[in-house]
Amino acid sequence: MTANVTLAVIGGSGAHEILSRRLLGVSEPVAAVKTPFGDVQDIRRFTTADGLQFYFLPRHGASGYATAAPFVNYRANIWSLKELGVERIIAWSGPGVINPAFEVGALAAPHDLIDQTRRRPSTFFEKGGLGFIRMSDPFCPHLRGALGDAMEHGGLPRLDRAVYLCTEGPRLETPAEIRVFGQWGADLVGMTLIPETFLARELEMCYAALCYLTNFAEGVAGRGFERGVLFEGMLTAAEKAKVDAALERAPEVIVSALRRAAAVPRGCMCGSAMLRYKKRGDIGDDWREWIKK
């Protein structure tokens, strides 16, 4: 393990292509990390030309979309990054668009969440009476600000406010569900940012997400059914070209945001999420002892 690597990226769908094409640079593998929730494979450590180091964890597996969103071992993934010394995480996700004010192929950093998952373990604190944590800013505002700055610096629109609704999957949503979600104020709909966001906060890690917007959600744009193609016709060829371009830009935006974040000390509330319990004497500083199996 290399000391003082405190940054990490969690890759979503498309991670295999980015790794194979070295869009993040050259990397080296990290030994499997043992956690109480299972061992985590496929973590790699990247070093940029200017010396920035970060870990990369492909959420769905390094060989492609091997594990669908509902079945990802989120607790093992977040634990493993904490074990490696990570303090700040940028994840990426490819949600659909509910709010037509957002364009397919754009990059966005959501600021809020709606949880519509159903069967995923969403906390480390199943025992011990811990975890009553405020969620006024589910995503780290400092890290999300770094993403917004990176978008602007790269000549992209600064889209750092959006509400991301997370469904269980793996199926896509019905038109009626999308209408309801839109009435609730959701802008984007995906399957992966929950429970990652909440688990990272429980272990006092900063977490923000960069989303590349993959398609209009069901019913937002009138689209016929096409057999045997991606999203069965929900994505036009022109939109797919925009999505591919967004995925091409995502690594540079993420690395730029990590570089900006690394230049300043952590000053957000994420690192003190469990302070109340520490002050009360319920837990100590060793985060591993917070989780009672």
C-alpha positions in Angstrom: 0.0 0.0 0.0 1.3 3.5 -0.9 1.0 6.0 1.9 -0.9 9.3 1.7 -3.1 8.3 -1.3 -6.3 9.9 -0.1 -8.3 10.2 -3.3 -10.4 7.7 -5.2 -12.6 7.3 -8.2 -15.5 4.8 -8.4 -16.1 4.0 -12.0 -19.6 3.2 -13.4 -20.7 1.6 -16.6 -18.0 2.3 -19.2 -15.2 1.8 -16.7 -13.8 -1.2 -18.6 -13.4 0.9 -21.8 -11.8 3.8 -19.9 -9.3 1.4 -18.3 -8.5 -0.5 -21.5 -8.0 2.8 -23.4 -5.9 4.3 -20.5 -8.0 7.4 -20.5 -7.0 8.0 -16.9 -3.3 7.1 -17.6 -1.2 4.2 -16.7 -2.0 2.3 -13.5 -0.9 -0.5 -11.3 -3.0 -3.1 -9.5 -3.6 -3.0 -5.7 -3.7 -6.2 -3.7 -7.2 -7.4 -2.8 -8.5 -5.6 0.2 -10.2 -7.8 2.9 -13.3 -6.4 4.5 -16.0 -7.8 6.8 -18.3 -7.8 3.8 -16.1 -9.7 1.4 -12.8 -9.1 -0.4 -12.6 -6.4 -3.0 -10.7 -7.1 -6.2 -9.8 -4.9 -9.2 -8.7 -1.7 -7.4 -5.9 0.1 -9.3 -3.7 3.0 -8.3 -3.2 5.7 -10.9 -0.4 8.4 -11.0 -0.8 11.3 -13.3 2.2 13.1 -15.1 2.2 15.8 -12.4 2.3 13.2 -9.6 -1.4 13.2 -8.5 -2.3 9.7 -7.2 -5.7 8.2 -6.7 -7.3 4.8 -6.5 -9.8 3.5 -9.1 -12.5 1.0 -8.2 -14.7 -0.2 -11.1 -18.2 -0.6 -9.5 -19.4 -3.2 -11.9 -16.1 -5.1 -12.3 -13.0 -4.5 -14.3 -14.0 -6.7 -17.2 -17.2 -5.0 -18.1 -20.7 -4.8 -16.7 -20.3 -8.0 -14.8 -22.4 -7.0 -11.7 -25.6 -5.1 -12.1 -26.4 -2.2 -9.8 -28.7 -4.0 -7.3 -26.0 -6.6 -6.6 -22.9 -4.5 -6.2 -21.3 -5.1 -2.8 -21.4 -1.4 -1.9 -20.3 -1.9 1.7 -17.2 -3.9 0.8 -16.3 -1.3 -1.8 -16.6 1.7 0.5 -14.9 -0.1 3.4 -12.0 -1.1 1.1 -11.3 2.5 0.1 -11.4 3.7 3.7 -9.0 0.9 4.6 -6.6 2.2 1.9 -6.7 5.6 3.5 -9.1 7.4 1.1 -10.7 10.6 2.3 -12.4 11.9 -0.8 -14.3 9.9 -3.5 -15.6 11.0 -6.9 -17.9 8.5 -8.4 -19.5 8.5 -11.9 -22.9 7.3 -13.0 -24.8 7.3 -16.2 -28.4 8.2 -15.3 -31.4 9.0 -17.5 -32.9 12.4 -17.9 -36.3 13.2 -16.3 -36.1 17.0 -16.5 -36.0 18.0 -20.2 -34.1 21.1 -19.2 -31.1 18.8 -19.1 -29.6 17.5 -22.3 -28.6 13.9 -23.1 -24.8 13.9 -23.4 -24.2 16.6 -20.8 -22.2 16.2 -17.6 -23.8 17.0 -14.3 -22.8 16.9 -10.6 -26.0 16.3 -8.6 -26.6 18.1 -5.3 -29.4 16.0 -3.8 -30.9 12.5 -3.8 -34.2 10.6 -3.6 -33.9 7.0 -2.5 -36.2 4.5 -4.2 -34.0 1.5 -3.6 -35.6 -1.4 -1.8 -33.4 -4.3 -0.9 -29.8 -3.0 -0.6 -28.0 -2.9 2.7 -27.7 0.9 3.0 -25.8 1.3 6.3 -22.8 -0.1 8.2 -24.6 0.4 11.5 -27.0 -2.5 11.7 -26.0 -2.7 15.4 -24.8 -0.3 18.0 -27.4 2.5 17.7 -25.3 4.6 15.4 -26.0 6.3 12.1 -28.5 9.1 12.9 -26.7 11.5 10.5 -28.0 14.7 9.0 -28.3 14.7 5.2 -28.7 18.4 4.3 -25.9 18.0 1.8 -25.8 14.3 0.7 -22.9 15.1 -1.6 -19.9 16.8 -0.3 -20.4 20.5 -1.2 -16.6 21.2 -1.5 -16.0 18.2 -3.8 -19.1 19.0 -5.8 -17.8 22.6 -6.1 -14.5 21.2 -7.4 -16.4 19.3 -10.1 -18.2 22.5 -11.1 -15.0 24.4 -11.3 -13.5 21.6 -13.4 -16.4 21.7 -15.8 -16.0 25.4 -16.3 -12.3 25.2 -16.7 -12.8 22.5 -19.4 -15.2 24.8 -21.3 -18.3 22.8 -20.3 -21.6 24.1 -18.8 -21.4 24.2 -15.0 -24.2 21.8 -14.1 -23.7 21.3 -10.4 -27.3 21.3 -9.2 -29.6 18.3 -10.0 -31.7 15.9 -8.0 -30.7 12.3 -8.6 -33.4 9.6 -7.9 -32.0 6.1 -7.4 -34.1 3.1 -8.3 -33.5 -0.5 -7.5 -33.1 -1.9 -11.0 -31.9 -3.7 -13.0 -35.1 -3.0 -15.0 -35.7 0.5 -16.3 -38.6 2.6 -15.0 -42.1 2.7 -16.3 -43.6 5.9 -17.8 -45.9 6.3 -14.8 -43.0 6.0 -12.4 -41.1 8.7 -14.3 -44.1 11.0 -14.2 -44.3 10.6 -10.4 -40.5 11.1 -10.0 -40.7 14.3 -12.0 -43.5 15.6 -9.8 -41.3 14.9 -6.8 -38.6 17.1 -8.2 -36.2 14.5 -9.6 -34.1 15.6 -12.5 -32.1 12.4 -13.2 -32.8 8.7 -12.6 -30.2 6.1 -12.1 -29.3 3.0 -10.1 -25.9 3.3 -8.5 -25.3 6.3 -6.3 -27.3 4.9 -3.3 -26.1 3.5 -0.9 -22.6 4.6 -1.9 -23.3 8.2 -0.9 -24.6 7.3 2.6 -22.0 4.7 3.3 -19.2 7.1 2.5 -20.7 9.7 4.9 -21.0 7.1 7.7 -17.2 6.5 7.4 -16.6 10.3 7.3 -15.5 10.4 3.7 -16.2 13.1 1.2 -18.2 11.8 -1.8 -19.5 13.5 -4.9 -20.6 12.3 -8.3 -20.2 13.2 -11.9 -23.0 12.0 -14.1 -23.0 11.6 -17.9 -26.6 11.8 -19.0 -27.3 8.7 -21.2 -30.9 9.0 -22.4 -34.3 10.5 -21.8 -36.2 8.5 -19.3 -39.3 6.6 -20.4 -42.0 8.9 -21.6 -40.0 12.1 -21.6 -39.4 11.9 -25.3 -41.5 9.9 -27.7 -39.5 6.9 -28.8 -40.6 3.7 -30.6 -39.4 0.3 -29.4 -36.4 -1.1 -31.3 -35.4 -4.7 -30.8 -32.0 -5.8 -29.7 -30.2 -2.4 -29.3 -29.1 -0.4 -26.3 -32.1 0.9 -24.3 -34.3 -0.6 -27.0 -34.7 2.6 -28.9 -34.7 5.2 -26.1 -31.4 6.6 -27.5 -31.0 8.1 -31.0 -27.8 7.8 -32.9 -27.1 11.5 -32.5 -27.7 11.3 -28.8 -25.4 8.3 -28.5 -22.6 10.3 -30.2 -23.1 13.0 -27.5 -23.0 10.4 -24.7 -19.8 8.9 -26.1 -18.2 12.4 -26.2 -19.3 13.0 -22.6 -17.8 9.8 -21.4 -14.6 10.8 -23.2 -14.5 14.1 -21.3 -15.5 12.6 -17.9 -12.0 11.4 -16.9 -10.3 14.8 -17.4 -13.1 16.5 -15.5 -12.8 14.0 -12.6 -9.0 14.3 -12.5 -9.1 18.1 -12.6 -11.6 18.1 -9.7 -9.4 15.7 -7.7 -6.4 17.9 -8.3 -8.4 21.0 -7.1 -9.7 19.2 -4.1 -6.2 17.9 -3.1 -4.8 21.4 -3.2 -6.9 22.5 -0.1 -7.5 20.9 3.3 -10.8 19.3 4.0 -13.0 21.9 5.6 -16.5 20.3 5.0 -18.7 18.6 7.5 -18.1 15.1 6.0 -15.1 14.4 8.2 -17.0 15.0 11.4 -20.2 13.1 10.6 -19.7 10.9 13.6 -18.4 13.5 16.0 -21.5 13.6 18.2 -21.0 9.9 18.9 -17.4 10.4 19.7 -18.0 13.3 22.1 -20.7 11.2 23.8 -18.2 8.3 24.3 -20.1 5.8 22.2 -17.2 5.3 19.8 -13.5 6.0 19.5 -11.3 7.1 16.7 -10.9 3.6 15.2 -13.6 3.5 12.6 -13.3 -0.3 12.2 -14.6 -0.7 15.7 -17.8 1.3 14.9 -19.2 -1.5 12.8 -20.4 -4.4 15.0 -20.9 -7.6 13.0 
